[in-house]
Amino acid sequence: MGHYTEKGVGSKLIDVNGKEYLDFISGIAVCNLGHCHPKVVEAVEEQMKKLWHVSNLFQIEGQEQVAQLLVDHSVLDYVFFCNSGAEANEAAIKLARKSTGKHHIVSLTNSFHGRTLGSMSATGQDKIHQGFGPLLTEFTYIEMNDPKALEEAVTEKTAAIMVEVIQGEGGIRLMSNEYAEALTSICEKHNCLLIVDEVQTGIGRTGTAFAYEQFNLSPDIVTVAKGLGNGFPVGALLGKASLKEAFQPGSHGSTFGGNPLAMAAAKAVLTEVFQKDLLQSVEEKGNWFQQQLQQKVGHFQVVDEIRGKGLMVGIACHTEVAPVIKACLEKGLLVLPAGPKVLRILPPLVVTKDELELAGDILADVFATIEQQNSVNI
């Protein structure tokens, strides 16, 4: 944005000059309930007057309440709270290694798991690694949706396979059902863990509480952050009961993880997002929006494919999308890239159909102008 953002309400951001923007970035899949959702604001304000921080030296009721909501809506049994997605993925790597006694981890090319040394080592993108020297050893990167490569990479020495079922930073690439089946069978065959990074896809973004549900997976570890606090920094690692003993007191920790303010935000978010009607509306609006995009922009030569699930949508293009993003910004629509040639669209889950239609119209205008300019340049 050309000016400082002053405030946000629902799906809109407003700059210091009073200009409104339709926010289809949502803080990078963070503000799933939109900006300043009244129930989240109320919960945090109320907690601010009671207690901010005591650390995990003491029992924190909010942690138990949020953990219960997370396990009730997943196949996992226990929760460790931290402050970000990168921290959650660091914890996942440590838990996999400690619980199995093995160190080798397989992850996917085009993945993104964070920027700390461990989570960066799990990330299968050279551009993220460049300039930082040697990474953690014993990571192998393979292409998603290639069961043969998976079978060749995983051995009896493999502690875990770490995946995103929809690669966010990697271009809104979806895992195939065949690949999901291969993950399950190979993990069973080699007695290794399945880690699903749901930092961007989790908390209702794809139309279910967690995206792994749509791929018939039963992960041993799931990581979440972004949408969990609707803008309040919070992350979590969810694990199956069999892993609990590996994370005894003192083996891993976080000073600020699960503090009362973060838990107040997360409890309010999950209470809203995990409602069946809201999740169903995300699925319905996502399907409708993709159909709208097919009609409005799918026919342009520059557009290659429209893909995604729920309200996590990508428009793959034949050329770089930076000019599209800039032109959308000028017209009051905020979108972002997922790699140089994919436009990533992440509206709040509470977005209206009118707002989705407006966004589609703006994108149609922008693509029409760009295609016309390309024709003139040719």
C-alpha positions in Angstrom: 0.0 0.0 0.0 1.2 3.5 -0.9 0.2 4.9 2.5 0.3 3.7 6.1 -2.7 1.5 7.0 -4.7 3.1 9.8 -7.4 0.6 10.5 -9.2 -2.5 9.3 -12.7 -3.7 9.5 -13.8 -7.1 8.2 -12.5 -7.6 4.7 -11.4 -3.9 4.3 -8.3 -2.0 5.2 -8.3 1.8 5.3 -5.1 4.0 4.9 -4.4 7.3 6.6 -5.9 9.2 3.7 -9.2 7.3 4.0 -8.8 5.1 0.9 -10.4 1.7 1.3 -8.8 -1.5 0.1 -10.4 -4.9 -0.3 -7.9 -7.1 1.7 -7.6 -10.5 -0.1 -4.2 -11.1 1.7 -5.6 -11.3 5.2 -2.1 -10.7 6.7 -1.0 -13.8 4.7 -3.9 -16.1 5.8 -3.8 -14.8 9.3 -6.9 -12.7 9.8 -9.3 -15.5 8.9 -12.2 -13.8 10.7 -11.3 -10.4 9.1 -9.9 -7.4 10.8 -11.0 -6.5 14.3 -13.6 -9.3 14.6 -15.7 -8.1 17.6 -15.6 -11.4 19.5 -11.8 -11.7 19.2 -11.4 -8.0 20.3 -13.7 -8.5 23.2 -11.9 -11.7 24.4 -8.4 -10.1 24.3 -9.6 -6.8 25.9 -11.2 -8.8 28.7 -8.1 -10.9 29.3 -5.8 -7.8 29.2 -7.5 -6.6 32.3 -7.0 -9.9 34.1 -3.6 -11.4 33.4 -0.9 -11.1 30.7 1.8 -13.6 31.5 2.9 -16.2 34.0 4.8 -18.7 31.9 4.3 -22.5 31.8 5.7 -22.8 35.3 2.1 -22.4 36.2 -1.1 -24.0 34.9 -2.9 -21.8 32.4 -6.6 -22.6 31.9 -6.8 -21.0 28.5 -4.2 -23.5 27.2 -6.4 -26.4 28.3 -9.4 -24.8 26.6 -7.7 -24.1 23.3 -6.0 -27.5 23.3 -9.3 -29.2 23.8 -10.9 -27.3 20.8 -7.9 -28.3 18.6 -8.0 -32.0 19.5 -11.8 -32.2 19.4 -11.6 -31.1 15.7 -8.6 -33.2 14.7 -7.1 -36.7 14.9 -4.4 -35.5 17.3 -4.3 -35.8 21.1 -1.9 -33.3 22.7 -0.9 -29.7 22.0 2.3 -27.7 22.6 1.9 -23.9 22.3 4.5 -21.5 20.9 4.5 -18.1 19.1 4.7 -18.7 15.3 4.6 -21.2 12.5 8.4 -21.5 12.3 8.5 -22.3 16.0 5.8 -24.9 15.6 7.8 -26.5 12.8 11.0 -26.4 14.8 9.2 -28.2 17.6 7.8 -30.8 15.0 11.4 -31.5 13.7 12.7 -31.9 17.3 9.7 -34.1 18.3 10.1 -36.4 15.3 13.8 -36.9 15.9 13.5 -37.4 19.7 10.5 -39.7 19.6 11.9 -42.0 16.8 15.6 -41.8 17.6 16.1 -41.2 13.9 17.3 -38.0 12.2 16.6 -38.2 8.5 13.5 -36.2 7.3 12.0 -36.1 3.9 10.4 -32.9 2.7 9.2 -31.5 -0.6 10.6 -29.1 -3.2 8.8 -25.8 -3.4 7.8 -26.3 0.3 8.0 -23.5 2.9 8.3 -24.3 6.6 9.9 -21.1 8.1 13.1 -19.1 8.4 14.8 -20.4 11.5 17.7 -22.7 10.8 15.7 -25.9 11.4 12.6 -24.9 9.6 14.6 -23.4 6.8 16.5 -26.7 6.4 13.2 -28.4 6.0 12.2 -25.9 3.3 12.8 -27.2 -0.3 13.7 -23.9 -1.9 17.2 -22.8 -2.8 16.3 -19.1 -2.7 15.4 -19.4 1.0 18.8 -21.2 1.8 21.1 -18.8 -0.1 23.6 -16.9 2.0 23.2 -18.7 5.3 25.9 -21.3 5.0 25.5 -25.0 5.9 22.0 -26.1 6.9 21.0 -28.9 9.2 22.0 -32.2 7.7 19.8 -35.3 6.9 17.1 -33.5 5.0 16.1 -34.9 1.6 13.9 -32.9 -0.8 11.7 -34.6 -3.4 9.0 -33.5 -5.8 5.4 -33.6 -4.6 3.0 -36.0 -6.3 5.7 -38.4 -7.3 5.1 -41.6 -5.4 8.2 -43.3 -6.9 10.5 -40.5 -5.7 8.9 -40.8 -2.2 9.4 -44.6 -2.1 13.1 -44.1 -3.1 13.8 -41.4 -0.6 12.3 -43.0 2.5 14.2 -45.7 4.4 14.2 -47.4 7.7 16.4 -44.5 8.9 13.8 -41.9 8.1 12.2 -40.2 11.2 9.4 -38.3 9.3 8.0 -37.1 6.1 7.1 -33.4 6.3 4.6 -32.0 3.9 2.0 -29.2 3.1 -1.1 -30.7 1.5 -1.4 -27.4 -0.4 1.9 -25.6 -0.9 1.2 -22.0 -0.1 4.5 -20.1 -0.8 5.3 -22.8 -3.4 2.4 -21.8 -5.7 -0.9 -23.1 -4.4 0.1 -26.6 -5.5 -2.3 -29.3 -4.4 -1.3 -32.8 -3.3 -2.9 -35.5 -5.4 -5.1 -38.2 -3.7 -2.7 -40.8 -5.1 0.2 -39.2 -3.4 -1.7 -38.9 -0.1 -2.3 -42.7 -0.2 1.4 -43.3 -0.9 2.3 -41.1 2.1 0.1 -43.3 4.4 1.4 -46.6 3.1 5.1 -45.6 3.1 4.9 -44.2 6.6 3.4 -47.5 7.8 6.0 -49.5 5.9 9.0 -47.7 7.3 7.6 -46.8 10.7 8.1 -43.1 10.2 6.0 -40.1 11.2 3.9 -38.0 9.0 4.1 -34.2 9.7 1.6 -32.0 8.0 2.4 -28.3 8.1 -1.0 -26.5 8.3 0.4 -23.1 9.1 -1.3 -21.6 6.1 -4.0 -24.1 5.3 -5.3 -24.7 8.8 -8.0 -23.1 10.9 -10.7 -23.3 8.3 -8.9 -21.8 5.4 -9.8 -24.6 2.9 -13.3 -25.3 4.2 -12.5 -27.9 6.8 -10.9 -27.3 10.2 -7.6 -28.7 8.8 -6.8 -29.3 5.1 -5.4 -32.8 5.7 -9.0 -34.0 6.3 -9.7 -33.5 2.6 -6.9 -35.8 1.6 -7.9 -38.7 3.9 -4.7 -38.4 6.0 -4.1 -39.2 9.6 -0.9 -37.2 10.5 1.1 -37.9 13.6 2.0 -34.2 13.9 0.3 -31.1 12.7 1.6 -27.5 13.0 -0.6 -24.4 13.0 -0.1 -20.7 13.5 -1.3 -17.8 11.2 -5.1 -18.1 11.5 -5.0 -19.4 15.0 -4.9 -15.9 16.6 -6.4 -13.8 13.9 -3.4 -11.5 14.1 -2.2 -12.2 17.7 1.1 -14.1 17.4 0.5 -17.7 18.4 1.5 -21.1 17.1 0.9 -24.7 18.1 2.2 -28.2 17.5 -0.5 -31.0 17.7 0.7 -34.6 18.2 -0.7 -38.0 18.7 -0.7 -39.6 22.2 2.2 -42.0 21.4 4.6 -39.0 21.1 3.8 -37.4 24.5 6.6 -39.1 26.4 9.2 -37.5 24.1 8.3 -34.0 25.2 8.5 -34.3 29.0 9.0 -31.1 31.0 12.4 -29.6 30.2 12.8 -31.3 26.8 11.2 -28.4 25.0 9.7 -25.1 26.0 8.7 -21.6 25.2 8.6 -18.6 27.6 5.7 -16.8 25.9 4.1 -19.9 24.3 0.4 -20.2 25.3 0.3 -17.0 27.3 -3.2 -15.9 28.5 -3.5 -13.2 25.9 -2.7 -15.5 23.0 -5.1 -18.1 24.4 -7.9 -15.6 24.7 -7.5 -14.7 21.0 -7.2 -18.4 19.9 -10.2 -19.5 21.9 -12.4 -16.8 20.4 -11.1 -17.6 16.9 -11.6 -21.4 17.2 -15.1 -21.0 18.7 -16.1 -19.0 15.6 -14.2 -20.8 12.9 -14.9 -24.4 13.9 -18.7 -23.9 13.6 -20.1 -26.2 11.0 -22.0 -23.4 9.2 -18.9 -21.2 8.8 -16.8 -24.1 7.5 -19.5 -25.0 5.0 -19.8 -21.4 3.9 -16.0 -21.3 3.2 -16.3 -24.4 1.0 -19.3 -23.0 -0.8 -17.9 -19.5 -1.3 -14.5 -21.0 -2.4 -16.2 -23.1 -5.1 -18.3 -20.2 -6.3 -15.4 -17.9 -6.4 -13.3 -20.2 -8.4 -16.2 -20.6 -10.9 -16.4 -16.8 -11.1 -12.7 -16.5 -11.7 -12.9 -19.2 -14.5 -15.6 -17.1 -16.2 -14.0 -13.7 -15.6 -10.3 -14.3 -16.1 -9.8 -18.0 -17.2 -10.1 -17.1 -20.9 -7.1 -14.7 -20.9 -4.1 -16.0 -22.7 -1.8 -15.0 -19.8 -3.8 -17.2 -17.4 -2.7 -20.9 -17.2 -4.7 -22.4 -14.4 -7.0 -21.5 -11.5 -6.6 -23.8 -8.5 -7.0 -24.1 -4.8 -9.4 -25.2 -2.1 -11.9 -23.1 -0.1 -10.6 -19.6 0.2 -7.0 -20.4 -0.7 -6.9 -19.7 -4.4 -4.1 -19.4 -6.9 -4.1 -18.0 -10.5 -1.1 -19.5 -12.3 0.1 -17.3 -15.1 2.5 -17.7 -18.1 4.2 -14.4 -17.1 5.3 -12.8 -13.8 2.4 -11.5 -11.7 4.1 -8.5 -10.1 2.4 -6.1 -12.6 -1.0 -7.7 -11.8 -0.5 -7.2 -8.1 0.5 -3.5 -8.6 -2.5 -2.8 -10.8 -4.8 -4.5 -8.4 -3.4 -2.4 -5.6 -4.1 0.8 -7.5 -7.7 -0.4 -8.0 -8.1 -1.1 -4.3 -7.6 -4.9 -4.2 -4.8 -6.4 -2.2 -3.4 -9.8 -3.5 0.0 -11.3 -3.3 2.3 -13.7 -5.1 3.1 -17.4 -4.5 6.3 -17.5 -6.5 6.9 -15.3 -9.5 4.1 -16.6 -11.7 1.2 -17.4 -9.3 -1.3 -14.9 -8.0 -2.3 -15.9 -4.4 -5.7 -14.9 -3.2 -6.5 -15.3 0.6 -9.7 -13.4 1.5 -11.0 -13.6 5.1 -13.3 -16.5 5.7 -16.1 -14.1 6.5 -15.8 -12.4 3.1 -19.2 -11.8 1.3 -20.1 -12.9 -2.1 -20.5 -9.2 -3.2 -16.9 -8.7 -2.1 -15.7 -11.8 -4.0 -17.6 -10.6 -7.1 -16.0 -7.2 -6.8 -12.6 -8.7 -6.6 -13.3 -10.9 -9.6 -14.3 -7.8 -11.6 -11.2 -5.9 -10.6 -9.0 -8.9 -11.6 -10.9 -9.1 -15.0 -10.2 -5.4 -15.7 -6.5 -5.8 -14.7 -5.9 -8.9 -16.8 -7.8 -7.3 -19.8 -5.5 -4.3 -19.6 -2.3 -6.4 -19.3 -3.3 -8.6 -22.2 -4.0 -5.6 -24.3 -0.7 -4.1 -23.4 1.1 -7.4 -24.3 -0.7 -7.4 -27.7 0.5 -3.9 -28.4 4.1 -4.7 -27.3 4.1 -7.8 -29.6 
